[in-house]
Amino acid sequence: MTPRIYLDWAATAPIDPAAAQACAAAMGAWANPSSVHAEGRRARGALESARREIAAALGASGTLVFTAGGSEALALALGRAKAGARLISAVEHAAVFAAAPDAATVPVPVPVPIPVDAEGRVDVGALATMLARHAAPALVAVMQANNETGVIQPLAQVAATVRAAGGLLLVDAVQGAGKLAWPDADFVAVSAHKLGGPPGAGALFVRDLSTIAAGAGAQEGGYRGGTENLPAILGWAAAMAARAADPGWTARVGGLRERLEARLRAGGGIVAGDGAARLPGIACVAMPGVEAMRQLMLLDLDGFAVSAGAACSSGRVKASHVLAAMGWGAAAGEAIRISLGWSTTEREIDAFAAAWERIAARLMPRRARAA
């Protein structure tokens, strides 16, 4: 049987062997880091060591508050930041939109999303106008790099605009962390399983603890309740060490993505965000005239694991709100996401491109292929 080829790294990366070993070792010597006995103190020591290692590996600044993942980290900031209005870009992850409108935690309703240009980059001028309409401080949520298209946001300009208006900036760095420089922001959300760590571990980095309210529970300095997932956190630290041991992986992956996109363009594919700086491992490509769901089913039968946008909708495939915000219209339902990682090979990319070309030749309308 032909081995399947995994090209859905943006959804979750395969767990790194070093991370799996670290998780297993932690399970064999488990104790609650909040316990005062010797076992608990050893667990606390391991937790704090991992906290330092993860922050250092990411080049991060601020206080690291462990969470169960990126979504919880985003919800923590959106719900507890000491700010009024929440201004959210139109291309944020669904977890941001799900957390922000909660009337119990957000004193000012979420306004119309911050618009983006045709490449998916935030309109900084529009953001400045929106900030001027709201009393300071407003909380602005702009991701570092988009999880569907890989488009990198102009965060330096965004941060300067937010700071000038007396606001606070929340950055979803779940996709960009470990691949891009650490962002200049008041809050930064990250997740372990995008970098080879296990699911179930994430963090919110807080620049100034005075800008966020404490919550229920005594863990994580009172900012997050619940026993820390020590095995997953230790696995995360091990995964970060593995990434650091291969510093050229992002450049290698970027070259593979360019190779892939060149072939799909030649076959009539349309690449989202083609004119913008993008993450090395994400390609969002439309096959004109062919629904994304049909592409996914056929590619899955051919042995390829890819997705249509974010993998956070309980298996449902629907038109991308990100591409809709970029003005794609009906074509937003014809795009799939191919995402690569450190172990992706040239052979795998070429095999996928060949499968995509076969489907396009059979299903794509002739006029689209000729365009």
Secondary structure, DSSP 8 states (H G I E B T S, - for coil): ----EE-BTTT-----HHHHHHHHHHHTT---TT--SHHHHHHHHHHHHHHHHHHHHHT--SEEEEESSHHHHHHHHHHHBS-S-EEEBTT--HHHHHHTT-TTT-SS---S-B-B-TTS-B-HHHHHHHHHTS-S--EEE--SB-TTT-BB--HHHHHHHHHHTT-EEEEE-TTTBTTB-----SEEEEEGGGTTS-TT-EEEEES-GGGB---SSSSGGGTS-S---HHHHHHHHHHHHHHHT-TTHHHHHHHHHHHHHHHHHHTT-EETTTTS-B-TTEEEEE-TTS-HHHHHHHHHHTTEE-BSS-S-STT-----HHHHHTT-GGGGGGEEEEE--TT--HHHHHHHHHHHHHHHHHHS-HHHHH-
